[in-house]
Amino acid sequence: MNRYARQIVLPEMGQEGQERLKSASVLCIGAGGLGSPALLYLAAAGVGRIGLVDDDAVDISNLQRQVLFKETDQGTPKVEAAKAALAELNSECQIEAYFERFSAENAEALLKNYDVIIDGTDNFSSKFLINDACVKFGKPLVYGSILGFVAQVSVFWAGHGPCYRCLYPKPPSGHIPNCAEAGVIGAMAGIAGTVQALEAIKMALGLEWCKEKNLEPLLGTLWILDARSMQTKTLKLHKRHQCAVCSANPSDIVLEQAEESCAAKTDVKNISAEDAAKRMGKAVFIDVREAHELVSGRIPKALHIPLDTLLSNEDSVGDIASDTPVIVYCQHGIRSFSGASHLVALGFRDVAHITGGIVRWKDELA
């Protein structure tokens, strides 16, 4: 009681809620930038059983953001160092370490004994595989992603809302820089991973409990933080009825490891603001930002279709022919990829999105 007094006193938790956490199990795939803070807060909150999956060892470059580790852990498998750190934090938690890479072959064995899954990975290949496995085996997935100063968190659970492929049907084309190339502030990983821990705690309490206590998990909602201005927004996501994964029979889902290369083929093109400007008059431009964002500037004659409207209403594109070139943009180039991917799924054959969004457009073309 003394240990968890600060959260037991909350009416949304109470002793019964604490007991629910004690009997819950959470599997975190990836013990790096996102996994480190998530694991720390899950253990501190008293989640009864925590699993961690990672096949990497601690490196000096990890210490800038992977707060589970210290200098003396260099060269040690991350799962071993993490298990030791979590055991020191809360000896009452059962910590299970899996020194292996999450794969199509071990997915069922790893997922089947856990209530909630956290995606702490940093590449599209793993994120698509984890999503597909969670859909296949009926597990709620707490998704997180960071790049530069932008963080995203959501909860995907087939049967209760959309899956990750409803948001991103296919991997992006071209080279998408990882954190090592694009850079990341360590605190960004801390923010996103902590939000993931909070969402995992809600899911561990159960949907009925959350409903009764007025807790709202990010189920079918994408939370976005742009830390450059500390602006946050939430977007309602909707299940795509033609989704190749969550619209399929779970037994028919085939788990496959996608190419590790960020240059996986898709029909969505990444184009610069300058190249997009050259296609003015030849392509239809679609602005997927919210209405209140339009005051910061617009591309002339662009159609305004907010992303949540585009994803939820197939008629939102009106009578635009599927062979019409379409260029999608948003504020910073994050949401536009989702919108462009959705248009490809609808059958549009020439779709691009502007990297850097309207901000890059104004910087390059003003």
C-alpha positions in Angstrom: 0.0 0.0 0.0 2.8 2.4 0.8 4.7 1.7 -2.4 1.7 2.4 -4.7 -0.1 4.9 -2.4 0.2 7.8 -4.9 -1.8 6.0 -7.6 -4.1 3.9 -5.4 -5.5 7.1 -4.0 -6.7 8.1 -7.5 -10.4 7.3 -7.9 -9.6 6.0 -11.4 -7.3 3.4 -9.9 -8.0 2.4 -6.3 -6.8 -0.9 -4.7 -8.8 -3.0 -7.2 -7.1 -1.2 -10.1 -3.7 -1.8 -8.5 -4.6 -5.5 -8.2 -5.5 -5.5 -11.9 -2.0 -4.2 -12.8 -0.4 -6.8 -10.5 -2.2 -9.6 -12.5 -1.5 -8.0 -15.9 1.3 -8.8 -18.3 2.9 -6.5 -20.9 5.5 -7.4 -23.6 7.7 -4.6 -24.9 9.4 -5.3 -28.2 12.5 -3.2 -28.3 14.5 -2.1 -25.2 15.9 1.1 -26.7 14.8 4.7 -26.8 11.0 4.1 -26.5 11.3 0.9 -24.5 13.5 2.3 -21.8 11.1 4.8 -20.3 8.1 2.6 -21.0 9.7 -0.3 -19.1 10.7 1.9 -16.2 7.3 3.2 -15.7 5.5 -0.1 -16.1 7.8 -1.6 -13.4 7.3 1.4 -11.2 3.5 1.2 -11.6 3.5 -2.5 -10.4 2.7 -4.4 -13.6 3.0 -8.0 -12.5 4.8 -9.5 -15.4 6.9 -7.6 -18.0 8.6 -9.2 -21.0 11.3 -7.5 -23.1 12.5 -8.5 -26.6 15.7 -7.2 -28.1 18.7 -8.8 -29.8 21.1 -5.8 -29.5 23.8 -4.9 -27.0 24.3 -1.6 -25.1 26.5 0.9 -27.0 27.9 4.2 -25.9 25.7 6.0 -28.5 22.5 4.6 -26.7 23.1 6.4 -23.5 21.9 9.8 -24.8 18.3 8.5 -24.8 18.1 4.9 -23.5 17.8 5.8 -19.8 17.7 2.1 -18.6 21.4 1.8 -19.2 24.6 3.2 -17.7 28.2 3.3 -18.9 29.2 0.0 -17.3 26.5 -1.8 -19.3 28.3 -1.3 -22.6 28.6 -4.6 -24.5 25.9 -6.3 -22.4 22.8 -7.5 -24.1 20.1 -4.9 -23.6 17.6 -7.4 -22.3 20.0 -8.5 -19.6 21.0 -5.0 -18.5 17.3 -3.9 -18.6 16.2 -6.9 -16.6 18.8 -6.1 -13.9 17.8 -2.5 -13.8 14.1 -3.2 -13.5 14.6 -5.8 -10.8 16.5 -3.2 -8.8 13.6 -0.8 -9.3 10.8 -3.3 -8.4 11.8 -6.8 -7.1 8.1 -7.7 -7.0 7.7 -7.6 -10.8 8.4 -10.8 -12.8 10.8 -9.8 -15.6 11.2 -12.1 -18.6 14.0 -11.3 -21.0 14.2 -12.6 -24.6 17.5 -12.1 -26.2 16.3 -12.5 -29.8 14.9 -10.5 -32.7 11.1 -10.4 -33.0 10.3 -12.4 -36.2 7.6 -14.2 -38.0 8.9 -17.5 -36.6 8.8 -16.5 -32.9 5.8 -14.1 -33.0 3.2 -16.5 -31.7 5.4 -17.9 -28.9 6.2 -14.4 -27.7 2.8 -12.8 -27.9 0.5 -15.6 -26.6 1.2 -15.2 -22.9 1.0 -11.4 -22.7 -2.1 -9.1 -22.4 -0.7 -5.9 -24.0 2.1 -5.4 -26.5 4.2 -2.3 -26.8 6.0 -1.5 -30.1 9.4 0.1 -29.1 11.0 -0.5 -32.4 12.5 2.1 -34.8 12.0 0.6 -38.3 9.1 0.0 -40.6 9.9 -3.7 -41.1 9.4 -4.5 -37.5 6.4 -2.2 -37.0 4.4 -3.9 -39.9 5.3 -7.4 -38.6 4.3 -6.6 -35.0 1.0 -5.1 -36.2 0.2 -8.1 -38.3 1.1 -10.5 -35.5 -1.1 -8.6 -33.0 -4.0 -8.7 -35.4 -3.5 -12.4 -36.1 -3.4 -13.3 -32.4 -5.9 -10.7 -31.1 -3.5 -8.5 -29.0 -3.8 -4.8 -28.3 -0.8 -2.9 -29.6 0.5 0.3 -28.2 2.4 2.0 -31.0 5.0 4.7 -30.7 7.3 6.5 -33.1 9.8 9.4 -32.9 11.8 11.2 -35.5 13.6 14.5 -34.9 11.2 16.6 -32.8 8.0 14.7 -33.8 6.4 11.9 -31.7 3.4 9.7 -32.4 1.5 7.3 -30.1 -1.6 5.3 -30.7 -3.3 2.1 -29.7 -4.4 -0.4 -32.3 -6.6 -3.4 -31.6 -8.4 -5.3 -34.4 -12.1 -5.8 -33.5 -12.1 -2.6 -31.4 -10.7 -0.2 -33.9 -8.3 0.2 -36.8 -4.8 -1.4 -37.1 -1.5 0.1 -38.0 -2.0 -0.8 -41.7 -5.3 1.2 -41.7 -3.0 4.2 -41.1 0.0 3.1 -43.2 -1.1 0.4 -45.7 2.5 0.0 -47.0 6.0 1.0 -46.1 7.1 4.4 -47.5 9.2 4.7 -50.6 12.6 6.2 -50.8 15.1 6.4 -48.0 13.5 7.3 -44.7 16.3 8.4 -42.3 16.5 6.7 -38.9 17.3 8.3 -35.6 21.0 7.8 -36.2 20.8 9.8 -39.5 18.1 12.3 -38.8 19.0 12.8 -35.1 16.7 12.8 -32.1 16.6 14.6 -28.7 16.7 12.0 -26.0 13.8 13.6 -24.2 11.6 12.9 -27.2 12.1 9.2 -26.7 11.3 9.8 -23.0 8.0 11.6 -23.8 6.8 9.0 -26.3 7.9 6.0 -24.3 6.2 7.4 -21.2 3.0 8.0 -23.1 3.2 4.4 -24.3 3.5 3.2 -20.7 0.5 5.2 -19.7 -1.6 3.8 -22.6 -0.4 0.2 -21.7 -1.5 0.8 -18.1 -5.0 1.8 -19.3 -5.2 -1.2 -21.6 -4.0 -3.5 -18.7 -6.8 -2.2 -16.6 -9.3 -3.2 -19.3 -11.7 -1.4 -21.6 -14.7 -1.9 -19.3 -12.7 -0.5 -16.3 -11.6 2.5 -18.5 -15.2 3.2 -19.5 -16.4 3.0 -16.0 -13.6 5.3 -14.7 -13.8 7.8 -17.6 -10.3 6.8 -18.9 -9.9 7.0 -22.7 -7.1 5.0 -24.3 -5.8 6.2 -27.6 -7.8 3.4 -29.3 -8.3 4.5 -32.8 -6.7 7.9 -32.1 -3.3 9.1 -33.2 -1.6 11.5 -30.7 1.0 13.7 -32.3 3.5 16.0 -30.6 5.6 18.5 -32.5 8.1 19.5 -29.8 9.6 22.4 -31.8 6.5 24.4 -30.8 5.1 21.9 -28.2 1.9 21.7 -30.2 -0.1 18.5 -29.9 -3.0 17.2 -31.9 -5.1 14.1 -31.9 -6.5 12.5 -35.1 -9.4 10.0 -35.1 -8.5 7.0 -37.2 -10.9 4.7 -38.8 -10.7 1.1 -40.0 -10.2 0.7 -43.7 -12.7 -1.8 -45.0 -10.2 -2.9 -47.6 -7.4 -3.3 -45.1 -5.3 -6.3 -46.2 -4.7 -7.4 -42.6 -7.5 -6.4 -40.1 -10.2 -7.1 -42.7 -8.9 -10.6 -43.2 -9.7 -13.8 -41.3 -6.9 -13.9 -38.6 -6.1 -17.5 -39.6 -5.4 -16.4 -43.1 -2.9 -13.7 -42.1 0.6 -14.8 -43.2 3.4 -13.2 -41.1 6.3 -12.1 -43.3 9.4 -10.1 -42.4 9.5 -7.1 -44.8 12.7 -5.9 -46.4 14.9 -4.1 -43.9 15.6 -1.4 -46.4 13.7 1.8 -46.0 13.4 1.8 -49.8 10.6 -0.8 -49.8 8.5 -0.3 -52.9 5.2 1.5 -52.7 3.3 3.8 -55.0 3.6 6.8 -52.7 6.3 9.1 -53.9 8.3 11.5 -51.6 8.8 14.8 -53.5 10.4 18.1 -52.5 8.5 21.4 -52.4 10.4 22.6 -55.4 9.4 19.5 -57.5 5.8 19.8 -56.3 5.7 23.4 -57.5 6.7 22.3 -61.0 3.6 20.2 -61.1 1.2 23.1 -60.3 -1.6 23.0 -62.8 -0.9 19.4 -63.7 -1.7 17.7 -60.4 -4.5 18.1 -57.8 -3.1 19.3 -54.5 -4.8 18.1 -51.3 -4.3 19.8 -47.9 -5.0 17.3 -45.1 -4.5 19.7 -42.2 -7.2 20.7 -39.8 -9.2 23.9 -40.6 -7.5 26.0 -37.8 -4.1 25.3 -39.4 -4.9 26.9 -42.7 -4.2 30.4 -41.4 -0.4 29.6 -41.5 -0.6 29.5 -45.3 -2.0 27.3 -48.2 -0.9 26.2 -51.6 -3.1 28.0 -54.2 -6.1 26.0 -55.4 -5.4 23.1 -53.1 -8.4 21.1 -52.0 -8.9 21.0 -48.2 -9.7 17.5 -47.0 -8.7 16.9 -43.3 -6.9 13.6 -42.8 -9.6 12.1 -40.5 -12.2 12.9 -43.2 -10.1 11.5 -45.9 -9.5 8.2 -44.0 -13.1 7.7 -42.9 -15.0 8.8 -46.0 -14.1 7.3 -49.3 -16.4 9.8 -51.0 -14.4 12.7 -49.7 -12.2 12.8 -52.8 -15.3 13.5 -54.9 -15.1 12.9 -58.6 -11.3 13.0 -58.9 -10.3 10.3 -61.5 -8.0 7.6 -60.3 -5.5 8.4 -63.0 -5.2 12.1 -62.0 -1.9 13.0 -60.4 -2.4 13.9 -56.8 0.0 15.6 -54.4 -0.8 15.6 -50.7 0.6 17.9 -48.0 0.3 18.8 -44.4 2.2 21.0 -41.9 5.4 19.0 -41.6 5.0 16.0 -43.9 3.9 13.5 -41.3 0.2 13.2 -41.9 0.5 13.6 -45.6 2.1 10.2 -46.0 -0.9 8.6 -44.3 -3.3 10.5 -46.6 -1.2 9.6 -49.7 -1.1 5.9 -48.7 -4.8 5.9 -48.3 -5.3 7.3 -51.8 -3.1 4.5 -53.2 -5.3 2.0 -51.4 -8.3 3.6 -53.0 -6.8 2.9 -56.4 -5.1 6.2 -57.3 -2.1 5.5 -59.5 0.0 8.7 -59.3 0.3 9.9 -55.7 3.0 11.9 -54.0 3.4 13.8 -50.7 5.5 16.8 -50.0 8.4 16.1 -47.6 8.5 18.8 -45.0 5.0 19.9 -45.7 3.8 23.5 -46.0 6.7 24.6 -43.8 9.2 23.4 -46.3 7.2 24.9 -49.1 7.3 28.3 -47.6 11.0 28.0 -46.7 12.0 27.0 -50.2 9.6 29.0 -52.4 8.7 32.1 -50.4 
